[in-house]
């Protein structure tokens, strides 16, 4: 194969072939030793076995036996996914951003993240992904199949990180006006989330579990800083009260992005390298949140449980 390794040789069909040949040999010997009255049934049996042998050794059947079903790469290692927008620049930023985030997670935690995958909800199997990044563009649309797939994904514990990508205006000027969404994405967000099972949302604070799953964070910037993040209201989320959706406009993928040369091609505004580090830390917290759920919240009960154990006679 492409890796230079020889494929595994399936021995099952050869063992079956050997057993059939031995049975044929037995039939021939017994048939020759018997009278003609018993030889005819033996001959019919031999012909049936020969037909079976021909079917087993046919090219099509051999191919079916030797070709195992394809296993998705995301089933073999933990991967993040990003929803394809159809805009090459946005999709490239998503891929480079999630790759940069995966490398950051691998370097600082025991999690082992593979390469991110581009996914098409409604077509691709989302089962294997703990977290999907969805950058919203002004022309974003959805379909009933896509909405149903995302609802199933969230209902089974997946987290959808929706990003309306930041600010209005050029990012190259120092006096840029920050807004909640890039132009046109507010309407697109309403359009694509229609039909999604999104619980009641509140603005996230540094008291939320997502702010301390790994790093203790007070700000959650991406390429842009100072923009709100919306999460499920406490007590209204299913799956152990883990928010199935996180909505923001900080343009995290561009802050996380690392190109093929190992550079960070997009400036972060206004905080420079410190802001980028905070963006990576927020991304890492989000990945850990998606992988482990509310285990950090459960830890606050440990002292009480230990106290109860000590009080038992």
RAFENJO-V845562 format. One record per backbone hydrogen bond with DSSP energy under -0.5 kcal/mol. CO is the residue of the C=O (numbers start at 0). NH is the residue of the N-H. E is the energy in kcal/mol with one decimal. If there is no record, write none. Layout:
# RAFENJO-V845562
CO_NH_E / CO_NH_E
This chain:
# RAFENJO-V845562
0_3_-1.6 / 7_9_-0.6 / 8_10_-0.6 / 10_14_-2.2 / 11_15_-2.1 / 12_16_-2.1 / 13_17_-2.5 / 14_18_-2.2 / 15_19_-2.2 / 16_20_-2.4 / 17_21_-2.3 / 18_22_-2.1 / 19_23_-2.5 / 20_24_-2.6 / 21_25_-2.4 / 22_26_-2.2 / 23_27_-2.5 / 24_28_-2.5 / 25_29_-2.7 / 26_30_-2.6 / 27_31_-2.3 / 28_32_-1.6 / 29_33_-1.3 / 34_37_-0.9 / 34_38_-1.4 / 35_39_-1.3 / 37_41_-1.3 / 38_42_-2.5 / 39_43_-2.1 / 40_44_-2.3 / 41_45_-2.4 / 42_46_-2.4 / 43_47_-2.2 / 44_48_-2.4 / 45_49_-2.5 / 46_50_-2.0 / 47_51_-2.1 / 48_52_-2.6 / 49_53_-2.3 / 50_54_-1.9 / 51_55_-2.3 / 52_56_-1.9 / 54_57_-0.7 / 57_61_-2.5 / 58_62_-2.2 / 59_63_-2.1 / 60_64_-2.2 / 61_65_-2.0 / 62_66_-1.6 / 65_67_-0.8 / 69_71_-0.5 / 71_74_-1.7 / 72_75_-1.4 / 72_76_-1.0 / 77_113_-3.4 / 78_129_-0.6 / 79_116_-2.3 / 80_132_-2.7 / 81_118_-2.6 / 85_87_-0.7 / 86_90_-2.9 / 87_91_-2.4 / 88_92_-2.0 / 89_93_-2.2 / 90_94_-2.4 / 91_95_-2.9 / 92_96_-2.5 / 93_97_-2.6 / 94_98_-2.0 / 95_99_-2.5 / 95_257_-0.9 / 96_100_-2.4 / 97_101_-2.4 / 98_102_-2.4 / 99_103_-1.9 / 100_104_-2.6 / 101_105_-2.5 / 102_106_-1.9 / 103_107_-1.0 / 104_107_-0.5 / 104_108_-1.8 / 110_112_-0.6 / 111_77_-0.7 / 116_81_-2.4 / 118_83_-2.1 / 119_122_-2.4 / 119_123_-2.6 / 123_121_-0.6 / 123_125_-0.6 / 125_128_-1.6 / 129_158_-1.9 / 130_80_-2.0 / 131_160_-3.1 / 132_82_-2.5 / 133_162_-2.4 / 134_136_-0.5 / 136_139_-1.9 / 142_146_-2.7 / 143_147_-2.5 / 144_148_-2.2 / 145_149_-2.3 / 146_150_-2.3 / 147_151_-2.2 / 148_152_-2.3 / 149_153_-2.4 / 150_154_-2.4 / 151_155_-1.4 / 152_157_-2.4 / 153_156_-1.7 / 158_131_-2.5 / 158_160_-0.6 / 159_161_-0.8 / 159_245_-2.7 / 160_133_-3.2 / 161_247_-2.5 / 162_135_-3.0 / 163_181_-1.6 / 164_166_-0.5 / 166_168_-0.6 / 169_172_-0.6 / 172_175_-1.0 / 175_177_-0.6 / 176_167_-0.9 / 181_184_-2.1 / 181_185_-0.5 / 183_187_-1.5 / 184_188_-2.8 / 185_189_-1.8 / 186_190_-2.0 / 187_191_-2.8 / 188_192_-1.7 / 189_193_-0.6 / 190_193_-0.7 / 192_195_-2.0 / 195_197_-2.1 / 196_198_-0.6 / 199_232_-3.1 / 201_230_-2.6 / 204_207_-1.6 / 207_210_-2.0 / 208_211_-2.0 / 210_216_-2.9 / 214_213_-0.7 / 214_216_-0.8 / 222_268_-3.4 / 223_221_-2.3 / 227_248_-0.5 / 228_203_-3.3 / 229_246_-2.5 / 230_201_-2.8 / 232_235_-2.5 / 236_240_-0.6 / 237_241_-1.0 / 238_241_-1.0 / 243_159_-2.6 / 245_161_-3.0 / 246_229_-3.3 / 247_163_-2.4 / 248_165_-1.2 / 249_222_-1.5 / 249_223_-2.0 / 250_222_-0.9 / 250_254_-1.0 / 251_255_-2.2 / 252_256_-1.5 / 258_261_-2.1 / 262_258_-2.7 / 262_264_-0.8 / 267_271_-0.9 / 268_224_-0.8 / 270_273_-0.7 / 270_274_-0.8 / 271_275_-2.0 / 272_276_-2.3 / 273_277_-2.0 / 274_278_-2.2 / 275_279_-2.5 / 276_280_-2.4 / 277_281_-2.4 / 278_282_-2.4 / 279_283_-2.7 / 280_284_-2.6 / 281_285_-2.2 / 282_286_-2.2 / 283_287_-2.7 / 284_288_-2.5 / 285_289_-2.2 / 286_290_-2.1 / 287_291_-2.6 / 288_292_-1.9 / 291_294_-0.8 / 293_297_-2.1 / 294_298_-1.1 / 295_299_-0.5 / 296_299_-1.1 / 297_300_-1.6 / 298_301_-1.5 / 300_304_-2.3 / 301_305_-2.7 / 302_306_-2.3 / 303_307_-2.0 / 304_308_-1.9 / 305_309_-2.2 / 306_310_-1.8 / 307_311_-0.9
